[in-house]
Amino acid sequence: MALYLTRIAASAYLLNQHGLRRSPKYLAKLATTGRGPAFHKVNRAVLYRPVDLDGWATELIGRSARSTLEHCLTKSARAT
């Protein structure tokens, strides 16, 4: 596995590893708002580490739940 992934490769990685469809354009938008995964810049190139993508995806997906009520309670607890 590559140590760093381009934005295109990061998009494919998120889909293959986590089932998340995030286009390279959307990852770029998230980078401007600070809501996306951590990244590195080398000149004009933006590079992502798989470990950062995994952490961001796990945070985005959240914990598993056994019922919709449990899911709602977990979600509201994270929001506060």
mmCIF file of the N, C-alpha and C atoms, coordinates in Angstrom:
data_MODEL
# 
_entry.id   MODEL 
# 
loop_
_atom_site.group_PDB 
_atom_site.id 
_atom_site.type_symbol 
_atom_site.label_atom_id 
_atom_site.label_alt_id 
_atom_site.label_comp_id 
_atom_site.label_asym_id 
_atom_site.label_entity_id 
_atom_site.label_seq_id 
_atom_site.pdbx_PDB_ins_code 
_atom_site.Cartn_x 
_atom_site.Cartn_y 
_atom_site.Cartn_z 
_atom_site.occupancy 
_atom_site.B_iso_or_equiv 
_atom_site.pdbx_formal_charge 
_atom_site.auth_seq_id 
_atom_site.auth_comp_id 
_atom_site.auth_asym_id 
_atom_site.auth_atom_id 
_atom_site.pdbx_PDB_model_num 
ATOM 1   N N  . MET A 1 1  ? 0.845   -1.186 0.000  1.00 0.00 ? 1  MET A N  1 
ATOM 2   C CA . MET A 1 1  ? 0.000   0.000  0.000  1.00 0.00 ? 1  MET A CA 1 
ATOM 3   C C  . MET A 1 1  ? 0.882   1.237  0.000  1.00 0.00 ? 1  MET A C  1 
ATOM 4   N N  . ALA A 1 2  ? 0.441   2.234  -0.726 1.00 0.00 ? 2  ALA A N  1 
ATOM 5   C CA . ALA A 1 2  ? 1.176   3.485  -0.814 1.00 0.00 ? 2  ALA A CA 1 
ATOM 6   C C  . ALA A 1 2  ? 1.133   4.218  0.520  1.00 0.00 ? 2  ALA A C  1 
ATOM 7   N N  . LEU A 1 3  ? 2.209   4.909  0.821  1.00 0.00 ? 3  LEU A N  1 
ATOM 8   C CA . LEU A 1 3  ? 2.286   5.680  2.054  1.00 0.00 ? 3  LEU A CA 1 
ATOM 9   C C  . LEU A 1 3  ? 1.385   6.909  1.974  1.00 0.00 ? 3  LEU A C  1 
ATOM 10  N N  . TYR A 1 4  ? 1.317   7.514  0.792  1.00 0.00 ? 4  TYR A N  1 
ATOM 11  C CA . TYR A 1 4  ? 0.463   8.670  0.557  1.00 0.00 ? 4  TYR A CA 1 
ATOM 12  C C  . TYR A 1 4  ? -0.373  8.439  -0.687 1.00 0.00 ? 4  TYR A C  1 
ATOM 13  N N  . LEU A 1 5  ? -1.603  8.933  -0.672 1.00 0.00 ? 5  LEU A N  1 
ATOM 14  C CA . LEU A 1 5  ? -2.519  8.754  -1.790 1.00 0.00 ? 5  LEU A CA 1 
ATOM 15  C C  . LEU A 1 5  ? -2.893  10.112 -2.359 1.00 0.00 ? 5  LEU A C  1 
ATOM 16  N N  . THR A 1 6  ? -2.973  10.191 -3.675 1.00 0.00 ? 6  THR A N  1 
ATOM 17  C CA . THR A 1 6  ? -3.485  11.404 -4.309 1.00 0.00 ? 6  THR A CA 1 
ATOM 18  C C  . THR A 1 6  ? -4.964  11.533 -3.990 1.00 0.00 ? 6  THR A C  1 
ATOM 19  N N  . ARG A 1 7  ? -5.538  12.658 -4.341 1.00 0.00 ? 7  ARG A N  1 
ATOM 20  C CA . ARG A 1 7  ? -6.964  12.857 -4.069 1.00 0.00 ? 7  ARG A CA 1 
ATOM 21  C C  . ARG A 1 7  ? -7.817  11.836 -4.833 1.00 0.00 ? 7  ARG A C  1 
ATOM 22  N N  . ILE A 1 8  ? -7.423  11.517 -6.051 1.00 0.00 ? 8  ILE A N  1 
ATOM 23  C CA . ILE A 1 8  ? -8.156  10.514 -6.836 1.00 0.00 ? 8  ILE A CA 1 
ATOM 24  C C  . ILE A 1 8  ? -8.041  9.146  -6.176 1.00 0.00 ? 8  ILE A C  1 
ATOM 25  N N  . ALA A 1 9  ? -6.843  8.782  -5.752 1.00 0.00 ? 9  ALA A N  1 
ATOM 26  C CA . ALA A 1 9  ? -6.642  7.495  -5.085 1.00 0.00 ? 9  ALA A CA 1 
ATOM 27  C C  . ALA A 1 9  ? -7.344  7.460  -3.729 1.00 0.00 ? 9  ALA A C  1 
ATOM 28  N N  . ALA A 1 10 ? -7.376  8.599  -3.027 1.00 0.00 ? 10 ALA A N  1 
ATOM 29  C CA . ALA A 1 10 ? -8.060  8.664  -1.732 1.00 0.00 ? 10 ALA A CA 1 
ATOM 30  C C  . ALA A 1 10 ? -9.559  8.445  -1.912 1.00 0.00 ? 10 ALA A C  1 
ATOM 31  N N  . SER A 1 11 ? -10.125 8.998  -2.968 1.00 0.00 ? 11 SER A N  1 
ATOM 32  C CA . SER A 1 11 ? -11.535 8.803  -3.270 1.00 0.00 ? 11 SER A CA 1 
ATOM 33  C C  . SER A 1 11 ? -11.832 7.320  -3.500 1.00 0.00 ? 11 SER A C  1 
ATOM 34  N N  . ALA A 1 12 ? -10.987 6.659  -4.284 1.00 0.00 ? 12 ALA A N  1 
ATOM 35  C CA . ALA A 1 12 ? -11.161 5.223  -4.544 1.00 0.00 ? 12 ALA A CA 1 
ATOM 36  C C  . ALA A 1 12 ? -10.967 4.415  -3.257 1.00 0.00 ? 12 ALA A C  1 
ATOM 37  N N  . TYR A 1 13 ? -10.010 4.796  -2.439 1.00 0.00 ? 13 TYR A N  1 
ATOM 38  C CA . TYR A 1 13 ? -9.734  4.107  -1.180 1.00 0.00 ? 13 TYR A CA 1 
ATOM 39  C C  . TYR A 1 13 ? -10.949 4.171  -0.253 1.00 0.00 ? 13 TYR A C  1 
ATOM 40  N N  . LEU A 1 14 ? -11.551 5.350  -0.117 1.00 0.00 ? 14 LEU A N  1 
ATOM 41  C CA . LEU A 1 14 ? -12.721 5.493  0.749  1.00 0.00 ? 14 LEU A CA 1 
ATOM 42  C C  . LEU A 1 14 ? -13.875 4.618  0.273  1.00 0.00 ? 14 LEU A C  1 
ATOM 43  N N  . LEU A 1 15 ? -14.041 4.507  -1.038 1.00 0.00 ? 15 LEU A N  1 
ATOM 44  C CA . LEU A 1 15 ? -15.102 3.659  -1.573 1.00 0.00 ? 15 LEU A CA 1 
ATOM 45  C C  . LEU A 1 15 ? -14.791 2.186  -1.330 1.00 0.00 ? 15 LEU A C  1 
ATOM 46  N N  . ASN A 1 16 ? -13.576 1.763  -1.628 1.00 0.00 ? 16 ASN A N  1 
ATOM 47  C CA . ASN A 1 16 ? -13.199 0.348  -1.501 1.00 0.00 ? 16 ASN A CA 1 
ATOM 48  C C  . ASN A 1 16 ? -13.114 -0.119 -0.051 1.00 0.00 ? 16 ASN A C  1 
ATOM 49  N N  . GLN A 1 17 ? -12.598 0.719  0.833  1.00 0.00 ? 17 GLN A N  1 
ATOM 50  C CA . GLN A 1 17 ? -12.374 0.298  2.214  1.00 0.00 ? 17 GLN A CA 1 
ATOM 51  C C  . GLN A 1 17 ? -13.576 0.550  3.130  1.00 0.00 ? 17 GLN A C  1 
ATOM 52  N N  . HIS A 1 18 ? -14.341 1.606  2.828  1.00 0.00 ? 18 HIS A N  1 
ATOM 53  C CA . HIS A 1 18 ? -15.402 2.005  3.761  1.00 0.00 ? 18 HIS A CA 1 
ATOM 54  C C  . HIS A 1 18 ? -16.776 2.142  3.113  1.00 0.00 ? 18 HIS A C  1 
ATOM 55  N N  . GLY A 1 19 ? -16.846 1.991  1.804  1.00 0.00 ? 19 GLY A N  1 
ATOM 56  C CA . GLY A 1 19 ? -18.122 2.122  1.121  1.00 0.00 ? 19 GLY A CA 1 
ATOM 57  C C  . GLY A 1 19 ? -18.615 3.555  1.026  1.00 0.00 ? 19 GLY A C  1 
ATOM 58  N N  . LEU A 1 20 ? -17.728 4.517  1.207  1.00 0.00 ? 20 LEU A N  1 
ATOM 59  C CA . LEU A 1 20 ? -18.093 5.932  1.159  1.00 0.00 ? 20 LEU A CA 1 
ATOM 60  C C  . LEU A 1 20 ? -17.781 6.500  -0.219 1.00 0.00 ? 20 LEU A C  1 
ATOM 61  N N  . ARG A 1 21 ? -18.782 7.050  -0.877 1.00 0.00 ? 21 ARG A N  1 
ATOM 62  C CA . ARG A 1 21 ? -18.577 7.702  -2.171 1.00 0.00 ? 21 ARG A CA 1 
ATOM 63  C C  . ARG A 1 21 ? -18.280 9.176  -1.920 1.00 0.00 ? 21 ARG A C  1 
ATOM 64  N N  . ARG A 1 22 ? -17.034 9.527  -2.072 1.00 0.00 ? 22 ARG A N  1 
ATOM 65  C CA . ARG A 1 22 ? -16.596 10.915 -1.939 1.00 0.00 ? 22 ARG A CA 1 
ATOM 66  C C  . ARG A 1 22 ? -15.711 11.210 -3.140 1.00 0.00 ? 22 ARG A C  1 
ATOM 67  N N  . SER A 1 23 ? -16.190 12.037 -4.030 1.00 0.00 ? 23 SER A N  1 
ATOM 68  C CA . SER A 1 23 ? -15.439 12.341 -5.250 1.00 0.00 ? 23 SER A CA 1 
ATOM 69  C C  . SER A 1 23 ? -14.208 13.178 -4.910 1.00 0.00 ? 23 SER A C  1 
ATOM 70  N N  . PRO A 1 24 ? -13.218 13.157 -5.788 1.00 0.00 ? 24 PRO A N  1 
ATOM 71  C CA . PRO A 1 24 ? -12.051 14.027 -5.572 1.00 0.00 ? 24 PRO A CA 1 
ATOM 72  C C  . PRO A 1 24 ? -12.447 15.500 -5.435 1.00 0.00 ? 24 PRO A C  1 
ATOM 73  N N  . LYS A 1 25 ? -13.443 15.935 -6.204 1.00 0.00 ? 25 LYS A N  1 
ATOM 74  C CA . LYS A 1 25 ? -13.906 17.326 -6.103 1.00 0.00 ? 25 LYS A CA 1 
ATOM 75  C C  . LYS A 1 25 ? -14.501 17.612 -4.726 1.00 0.00 ? 25 LYS A C  1 
ATOM 76  N N  . TYR A 1 26 ? -15.252 16.650 -4.212 1.00 0.00 ? 26 TYR A N  1 
ATOM 77  C CA . TYR A 1 26 ? -15.857 16.844 -2.898 1.00 0.00 ? 26 TYR A CA 1 
ATOM 78  C C  . TYR A 1 26 ? -14.788 16.845 -1.802 1.00 0.00 ? 26 TYR A C  1 
ATOM 79  N N  . LEU A 1 27 ? -13.778 15.989 -1.934 1.00 0.00 ? 27 LEU A N  1 
ATOM 80  C CA . LEU A 1 27 ? -12.669 16.008 -0.974 1.00 0.00 ? 27 LEU A CA 1 
ATOM 81  C C  . LEU A 1 27 ? -11.965 17.360 -1.007 1.00 0.00 ? 27 LEU A C  1 
ATOM 82  N N  . ALA A 1 28 ? -11.836 17.948 -2.202 1.00 0.00 ? 28 ALA A N  1 
ATOM 83  C CA . ALA A 1 28 ? -11.228 19.276 -2.319 1.00 0.00 ? 28 ALA A CA 1 
ATOM 84  C C  . ALA A 1 28 ? -12.072 20.323 -1.595 1.00 0.00 ? 28 ALA A C  1 
ATOM 85  N N  . LYS A 1 29 ? -13.385 20.238 -1.753 1.00 0.00 ? 29 LYS A N  1 
ATOM 86  C CA . LYS A 1 29 ? -14.278 21.172 -1.079 1.00 0.00 ? 29 LYS A CA 1 
ATOM 87  C C  . LYS A 1 29 ? -14.172 21.022 0.435  1.00 0.00 ? 29 LYS A C  1 
ATOM 88  N N  . LEU A 1 30 ? -14.146 19.769 0.904  1.00 0.00 ? 30 LEU A N  1 
ATOM 89  C CA . LEU A 1 30 ? -14.013 19.533 2.342  1.00 0.00 ? 30 LEU A CA 1 
ATOM 90  C C  . LEU A 1 30 ? -12.702 20.087 2.881  1.00 0.00 ? 30 LEU A C  1 
ATOM 91  N N  . ALA A 1 31 ? -11.658 20.056 2.070  1.00 0.00 ? 31 ALA A N  1 
ATOM 92  C CA . ALA A 1 31 ? -10.362 20.586 2.496  1.00 0.00 ? 31 ALA A CA 1 
ATOM 93  C C  . ALA A 1 31 ? -10.431 22.098 2.712  1.00 0.00 ? 31 ALA A C  1 
ATOM 94  N N  . THR A 1 32 ? -11.283 22.786 1.973  1.00 0.00 ? 32 THR A N  1 
ATOM 95  C CA . THR A 1 32 ? -11.398 24.240 2.152  1.00 0.00 ? 32 THR A CA 1 
ATOM 96  C C  . THR A 1 32 ? -12.188 24.602 3.399  1.00 0.00 ? 32 THR A C  1 
ATOM 97  N N  . THR A 1 33 ? -13.047 23.702 3.852  1.00 0.00 ? 33 THR A N  1 
ATOM 98  C CA . THR A 1 33 ? -13.879 23.991 5.026  1.00 0.00 ? 33 THR A CA 1 
ATOM 99  C C  . THR A 1 33 ? -13.331 23.372 6.309  1.00 0.00 ? 33 THR A C  1 
ATOM 100 N N  . GLY A 1 34 ? -12.331 22.501 6.184  1.00 0.00 ? 34 GLY A N  1 
ATOM 101 C CA . GLY A 1 34 ? -11.770 21.844 7.367  1.00 0.00 ? 34 GLY A CA 1 
ATOM 102 C C  . GLY A 1 34 ? -12.600 20.685 7.874  1.00 0.00 ? 34 GLY A C  1 
ATOM 103 N N  . ARG A 1 35 ? -13.553 20.208 7.077  1.00 0.00 ? 35 ARG A N  1 
ATOM 104 C CA . ARG A 1 35 ? -14.418 19.106 7.508  1.00 0.00 ? 35 ARG A CA 1 
ATOM 105 C C  . ARG A 1 35 ? -14.004 17.763 6.931  1.00 0.00 ? 35 ARG A C  1 
ATOM 106 N N  . GLY A 1 36 ? -12.946 17.725 6.154  1.00 0.00 ? 36 GLY A N  1 
ATOM 107 C CA . GLY A 1 36 ? -12.502 16.495 5.517  1.00 0.00 ? 36 GLY A CA 1 
ATOM 108 C C  . GLY A 1 36 ? -11.360 15.842 6.277  1.00 0.00 ? 36 GLY A C  1 
ATOM 109 N N  . PRO A 1 37 ? -10.817 14.779 5.690  1.00 0.00 ? 37 PRO A N  1 
ATOM 110 C CA . PRO A 1 37 ? -9.682  14.107 6.322  1.00 0.00 ? 37 PRO A CA 1 
ATOM 111 C C  . PRO A 1 37 ? -8.429  14.975 6.271  1.00 0.00 ? 37 PRO A C  1 
ATOM 112 N N  . ALA A 1 38 ? -7.530  14.720 7.209  1.00 0.00 ? 38 ALA A N  1 
ATOM 113 C CA . ALA A 1 38 ? -6.250  15.438 7.226  1.00 0.00 ? 38 ALA A CA 1 
ATOM 114 C C  . ALA A 1 38 ? -5.487  15.127 5.948  1.00 0.00 ? 38 ALA A C  1 
ATOM 115 N N  . PHE A 1 39 ? -4.731  16.106 5.486  1.00 0.00 ? 39 PHE A N  1 
ATOM 116 C CA . PHE A 1 39 ? -3.957  15.922 4.253  1.00 0.00 ? 39 PHE A CA 1 
ATOM 117 C C  . PHE A 1 39 ? -2.634  16.659 4.360  1.00 0.00 ? 39 PHE A C  1 
ATOM 118 N N  . HIS A 1 40 ? -1.765  16.392 3.410  1.00 0.00 ? 40 HIS A N  1 
ATOM 119 C CA . HIS A 1 40 ? -0.472  17.053 3.303  1.00 0.00 ? 40 HIS A CA 1 
ATOM 120 C C  . HIS A 1 40 ? -0.398  17.720 1.936  1.00 0.00 ? 40 HIS A C  1 
ATOM 121 N N  . LYS A 1 41 ? 0.293   18.838 1.861  1.00 0.00 ? 41 LYS A N  1 
ATOM 122 C CA . LYS A 1 41 ? 0.507   19.499 0.578  1.00 0.00 ? 41 LYS A CA 1 
ATOM 123 C C  . LYS A 1 41 ? 1.982   19.496 0.261  1.00 0.00 ? 41 LYS A C  1 
ATOM 124 N N  . VAL A 1 42 ? 2.288   19.063 -0.938 1.00 0.00 ? 42 VAL A N  1 
ATOM 125 C CA . VAL A 1 42 ? 3.654   19.106 -1.458 1.00 0.00 ? 42 VAL A CA 1 
ATOM 126 C C  . VAL A 1 42 ? 3.563   19.901 -2.749 1.00 0.00 ? 42 VAL A C  1 
ATOM 127 N N  . ASN A 1 43 ? 4.023   21.136 -2.705 1.00 0.00 ? 43 ASN A N  1 
ATOM 128 C CA . ASN A 1 43 ? 3.834   22.072 -3.810 1.00 0.00 ? 43 ASN A CA 1 
ATOM 129 C C  . ASN A 1 43 ? 2.342   22.159 -4.107 1.00 0.00 ? 43 ASN A C  1 
ATOM 130 N N  . ARG A 1 44 ? 1.907   21.745 -5.283 1.00 0.00 ? 44 ARG A N  1 
ATOM 131 C CA . ARG A 1 44 ? 0.476   21.805 -5.609 1.00 0.00 ? 44 ARG A CA 1 
ATOM 132 C C  . ARG A 1 44 ? -0.246  20.488 -5.338 1.00 0.00 ? 44 ARG A C  1 
ATOM 133 N N  . ALA A 1 45 ? 0.502   19.451 -5.063 1.00 0.00 ? 45 ALA A N  1 
ATOM 134 C CA . ALA A 1 45 ? -0.093  18.127 -4.847 1.00 0.00 ? 45 ALA A CA 1 
ATOM 135 C C  . ALA A 1 45 ? -0.680  18.020 -3.434 1.00 0.00 ? 45 ALA A C  1 
ATOM 136 N N  . VAL A 1 46 ? -1.866  17.440 -3.353 1.00 0.00 ? 46 VAL A N  1 
ATOM 137 C CA . VAL A 1 46 ? -2.508  17.151 -2.069 1.00 0.00 ? 46 VAL A CA 1 
ATOM 138 C C  . VAL A 1 46 ? -2.437  15.648 -1.869 1.00 0.00 ? 46 VAL A C  1 
ATOM 139 N N  . LEU A 1 47 ? -1.918  15.233 -0.716 1.00 0.00 ? 47 LEU A N  1 
ATOM 140 C CA . LEU A 1 47 ? -1.717  13.818 -0.435 1.00 0.00 ? 47 LEU A CA 1 
ATOM 141 C C  . LEU A 1 47 ? -2.371  13.442 0.887  1.00 0.00 ? 47 LEU A C  1 
ATOM 142 N N  . TYR A 1 48 ? -2.947  12.251 0.902  1.00 0.00 ? 48 TYR A N  1 
ATOM 143 C CA . TYR A 1 48 ? -3.627  11.722 2.092  1.00 0.00 ? 48 TYR A CA 1 
ATOM 144 C C  . TYR A 1 48 ? -2.940  10.448 2.557  1.00 0.00 ? 48 TYR A C  1 
ATOM 145 N N  . ARG A 1 49 ? -2.845  10.277 3.870  1.00 0.00 ? 49 ARG A N  1 
ATOM 146 C CA . ARG A 1 49 ? -2.357  9.014  4.423  1.00 0.00 ? 49 ARG A CA 1 
ATOM 147 C C  . ARG A 1 49 ? -3.558  8.117  4.666  1.00 0.00 ? 49 ARG A C  1 
ATOM 148 N N  . PRO A 1 50 ? -3.451  6.821  4.346  1.00 0.00 ? 50 PRO A N  1 
ATOM 149 C CA . PRO A 1 50 ? -4.566  5.898  4.603  1.00 0.00 ? 50 PRO A CA 1 
ATOM 150 C C  . PRO A 1 50 ? -5.046  5.931  6.052  1.00 0.00 ? 50 PRO A C  1 
ATOM 151 N N  . VAL A 1 51 ? -4.155  6.062  6.999  1.00 0.00 ? 51 VAL A N  1 
ATOM 152 C CA . VAL A 1 51 ? -4.560  6.083  8.411  1.00 0.00 ? 51 VAL A CA 1 
ATOM 153 C C  . VAL A 1 51 ? -5.449  7.293  8.696  1.00 0.00 ? 51 VAL A C  1 
ATOM 154 N N  . ASP A 1 52 ? -5.178  8.431  8.069  1.00 0.00 ? 52 ASP A N  1 
ATOM 155 C CA . ASP A 1 52 ? -6.022  9.613  8.250  1.00 0.00 ? 52 ASP A CA 1 
ATOM 156 C C  . ASP A 1 52 ? -7.385  9.426  7.597  1.00 0.00 ? 52 ASP A C  1 
ATOM 157 N N  . LEU A 1 53 ? -7.401  8.782  6.424  1.00 0.00 ? 53 LEU A N  1 
ATOM 158 C CA . LEU A 1 53 ? -8.669  8.494  5.754  1.00 0.00 ? 53 LEU A CA 1 
ATOM 159 C C  . LEU A 1 53 ? -9.511  7.535  6.587  1.00 0.00 ? 53 LEU A C  1 
ATOM 160 N N  . ASP A 1 54 ? -8.859  6.506  7.166  1.00 0.00 ? 54 ASP A N  1 
ATOM 161 C CA . ASP A 1 54 ? -9.568  5.536  8.003  1.00 0.00 ? 54 ASP A CA 1 
ATOM 162 C C  . ASP A 1 54 ? -10.183 6.207  9.227  1.00 0.00 ? 54 ASP A C  1 
ATOM 163 N N  . GLY A 1 55 ? -9.415  7.056  9.882  1.00 0.00 ? 55 GLY A N  1 
ATOM 164 C CA . GLY A 1 55 ? -9.917  7.740  11.078 1.00 0.00 ? 55 GLY A CA 1 
ATOM 165 C C  . GLY A 1 55 ? -11.085 8.658  10.763 1.00 0.00 ? 55 GLY A C  1 
ATOM 166 N N  . TRP A 1 56 ? -10.971 9.391  9.673  1.00 0.00 ? 56 TRP A N  1 
ATOM 167 C CA . TRP A 1 56 ? -12.043 10.301 9.266  1.00 0.00 ? 56 TRP A CA 1 
ATOM 168 C C  . TRP A 1 56 ? -13.303 9.520  8.910  1.00 0.00 ? 56 TRP A C  1 
ATOM 169 N N  . ALA A 1 57 ? -13.138 8.426  8.161  1.00 0.00 ? 57 ALA A N  1 
ATOM 170 C CA . ALA A 1 57 ? -14.290 7.608  7.756  1.00 0.00 ? 57 ALA A CA 1 
ATOM 171 C C  . ALA A 1 57 ? -14.968 6.986  8.973  1.00 0.00 ? 57 ALA A C  1 
ATOM 172 N N  . THR A 1 58 ? -14.195 6.499  9.913  1.00 0.00 ? 58 THR A N  1 
ATOM 173 C CA . THR A 1 58 ? -14.749 5.888  11.125 1.00 0.00 ? 58 THR A CA 1 
ATOM 174 C C  . THR A 1 58 ? -15.533 6.920  11.927 1.00 0.00 ? 58 THR A C  1 
ATOM 175 N N  . GLU A 1 59 ? -15.000 8.119  12.033 1.00 0.00 ? 59 GLU A N  1 
ATOM 176 C CA . GLU A 1 59 ? -15.694 9.192  12.744 1.00 0.00 ? 59 GLU A CA 1 
ATOM 177 C C  . GLU A 1 59 ? -16.989 9.566  12.026 1.00 0.00 ? 59 GLU A C  1 
ATOM 178 N N  . LEU A 1 60 ? -16.939 9.604  10.711 1.00 0.00 ? 60 LEU A N  1 
ATOM 179 C CA . LEU A 1 60 ? -18.108 9.957  9.911  1.00 0.00 ? 60 LEU A CA 1 
ATOM 180 C C  . LEU A 1 60 ? -19.195 8.890  10.014 1.00 0.00 ? 60 LEU A C  1 
ATOM 181 N N  . ILE A 1 61 ? -18.792 7.625  9.955  1.00 0.00 ? 61 ILE A N  1 
ATOM 182 C CA . ILE A 1 61 ? -19.753 6.520  9.999  1.00 0.00 ? 61 ILE A CA 1 
ATOM 183 C C  . ILE A 1 61 ? -20.364 6.378  11.384 1.00 0.00 ? 61 ILE A C  1 
ATOM 184 N N  . GLY A 1 62 ? -19.557 6.533  12.416 1.00 0.00 ? 62 GLY A N  1 
ATOM 185 C CA . GLY A 1 62 ? -20.059 6.444  13.785 1.00 0.00 ? 62 GLY A CA 1 
ATOM 186 C C  . GLY A 1 62 ? -20.148 5.004  14.269 1.00 0.00 ? 62 GLY A C  1 
ATOM 187 N N  . ARG A 1 63 ? -20.658 4.871  15.476 1.00 0.00 ? 63 ARG A N  1 
ATOM 188 C CA . ARG A 1 63 ? -20.783 3.547  16.104 1.00 0.00 ? 63 ARG A CA 1 
ATOM 189 C C  . ARG A 1 63 ? -21.964 2.786  15.530 1.00 0.00 ? 63 ARG A C  1 
ATOM 190 N N  . SER A 1 64 ? -21.918 1.487  15.671 1.00 0.00 ? 64 SER A N  1 
ATOM 191 C CA . SER A 1 64 ? -23.055 0.668  15.246 1.00 0.00 ? 64 SER A CA 1 
ATOM 192 C C  . SER A 1 64 ? -24.154 0.746  16.313 1.00 0.00 ? 64 SER A C  1 
ATOM 193 N N  . ALA A 1 65 ? -25.369 0.465  15.886 1.00 0.00 ? 65 ALA A N  1 
ATOM 194 C CA . ALA A 1 65 ? -26.520 0.516  16.792 1.00 0.00 ? 65 ALA A CA 1 
ATOM 195 C C  . ALA A 1 65 ? -27.404 -0.691 16.528 1.00 0.00 ? 65 ALA A C  1 
ATOM 196 N N  . ARG A 1 66 ? -28.154 -1.097 17.538 1.00 0.00 ? 66 ARG A N  1 
ATOM 197 C CA . ARG A 1 66 ? -29.072 -2.239 17.408 1.00 0.00 ? 66 ARG A CA 1 
ATOM 198 C C  . ARG A 1 66 ? -30.494 -1.800 17.091 1.00 0.00 ? 66 ARG A C  1 
ATOM 199 N N  . SER A 1 67 ? -30.782 -0.509 17.221 1.00 0.00 ? 67 SER A N  1 
ATOM 200 C CA . SER A 1 67 ? -32.132 -0.011 16.916 1.00 0.00 ? 67 SER A CA 1 
ATOM 201 C C  . SER A 1 67 ? -32.022 1.436  16.447 1.00 0.00 ? 67 SER A C  1 
ATOM 202 N N  . THR A 1 68 ? -33.079 1.927  15.839 1.00 0.00 ? 68 THR A N  1 
ATOM 203 C CA . THR A 1 68 ? -33.080 3.327  15.405 1.00 0.00 ? 68 THR A CA 1 
ATOM 204 C C  . THR A 1 68 ? -33.055 4.269  16.601 1.00 0.00 ? 68 THR A C  1 
ATOM 205 N N  . LEU A 1 69 ? -33.690 3.875  17.698 1.00 0.00 ? 69 LEU A N  1 
ATOM 206 C CA . LEU A 1 69 ? -33.657 4.695  18.901 1.00 0.00 ? 69 LEU A CA 1 
ATOM 207 C C  . LEU A 1 69 ? -32.231 4.819  19.428 1.00 0.00 ? 69 LEU A C  1 
ATOM 208 N N  . GLU A 1 70 ? -31.538 3.694  19.501 1.00 0.00 ? 70 GLU A N  1 
ATOM 209 C CA . GLU A 1 70 ? -30.159 3.710  19.960 1.00 0.00 ? 70 GLU A CA 1 
ATOM 210 C C  . GLU A 1 70 ? -29.309 4.573  19.035 1.00 0.00 ? 70 GLU A C  1 
ATOM 211 N N  . HIS A 1 71 ? -29.548 4.471  17.735 1.00 0.00 ? 71 HIS A N  1 
ATOM 212 C CA . HIS A 1 71 ? -28.805 5.285  16.769 1.00 0.00 ? 71 HIS A CA 1 
ATOM 213 C C  . HIS A 1 71 ? -29.056 6.773  17.011 1.00 0.00 ? 71 HIS A C  1 
ATOM 214 N N  . CYS A 1 72 ? -30.315 7.147  17.212 1.00 0.00 ? 72 CYS A N  1 
ATOM 215 C CA . CYS A 1 72 ? -30.654 8.555  17.447 1.00 0.00 ? 72 CYS A CA 1 
ATOM 216 C C  . CYS A 1 72 ? -30.029 9.065  18.739 1.00 0.00 ? 72 CYS A C  1 
ATOM 217 N N  . LEU A 1 73 ? -30.060 8.256  19.787 1.00 0.00 ? 73 LEU A N  1 
ATOM 218 C CA . LEU A 1 73 ? -29.466 8.657  21.059 1.00 0.00 ? 73 LEU A CA 1 
ATOM 219 C C  . LEU A 1 73 ? -27.959 8.821  20.936 1.00 0.00 ? 73 LEU A C  1 
ATOM 220 N N  . THR A 1 74 ? -27.320 7.911  20.228 1.00 0.00 ? 74 THR A N  1 
ATOM 221 C CA . THR A 1 74 ? -25.878 7.992  20.022 1.00 0.00 ? 74 THR A CA 1 
ATOM 222 C C  . THR A 1 74 ? -25.529 9.233  19.209 1.00 0.00 ? 74 THR A C  1 
ATOM 223 N N  . LYS A 1 75 ? -26.306 9.492  18.177 1.00 0.00 ? 75 LYS A N  1 
ATOM 224 C CA . LYS A 1 75 ? -26.063 10.635 17.305 1.00 0.00 ? 75 LYS A CA 1 
ATOM 225 C C  . LYS A 1 75 ? -26.243 11.944 18.076 1.00 0.00 ? 75 LYS A C  1 
ATOM 226 N N  . SER A 1 76 ? -27.297 12.039 18.887 1.00 0.00 ? 76 SER A N  1 
ATOM 227 C CA . SER A 1 76 ? -27.516 13.280 19.637 1.00 0.00 ? 76 SER A CA 1 
ATOM 228 C C  . SER A 1 76 ? -26.457 13.467 20.718 1.00 0.00 ? 76 SER A C  1 
ATOM 229 N N  . ALA A 1 77 ? -25.950 12.383 21.278 1.00 0.00 ? 77 ALA A N  1 
ATOM 230 C CA . ALA A 1 77 ? -24.895 12.481 22.278 1.00 0.00 ? 77 ALA A CA 1 
ATOM 231 C C  . ALA A 1 77 ? -23.603 12.989 21.660 1.00 0.00 ? 77 ALA A C  1 
ATOM 232 N N  . ARG A 1 78 ? -23.333 12.592 20.394 1.00 0.00 ? 78 ARG A N  1 
ATOM 233 C CA . ARG A 1 78 ? -22.129 13.072 19.716 1.00 0.00 ? 78 ARG A CA 1 
ATOM 234 C C  . ARG A 1 78 ? -22.241 14.549 19.375 1.00 0.00 ? 78 ARG A C  1 
ATOM 235 N N  . ALA A 1 79 ? -23.452 15.039 19.139 1.00 0.00 ? 79 ALA A N  1 
ATOM 236 C CA . ALA A 1 79 ? -23.652 16.427 18.716 1.00 0.00 ? 79 ALA A CA 1 
ATOM 237 C C  . ALA A 1 79 ? -23.415 17.411 19.865 1.00 0.00 ? 79 ALA A C  1 
ATOM 238 N N  . THR A 1 80 ? -23.527 16.939 21.099 1.00 0.00 ? 80 THR A N  1 
ATOM 239 C CA . THR A 1 80 ? -23.365 17.861 22.236 1.00 0.00 ? 80 THR A CA 1 
ATOM 240 C C  . THR A 1 80 ? -21.978 17.859 22.765 1.00 0.00 ? 80 THR A C  1 
# 
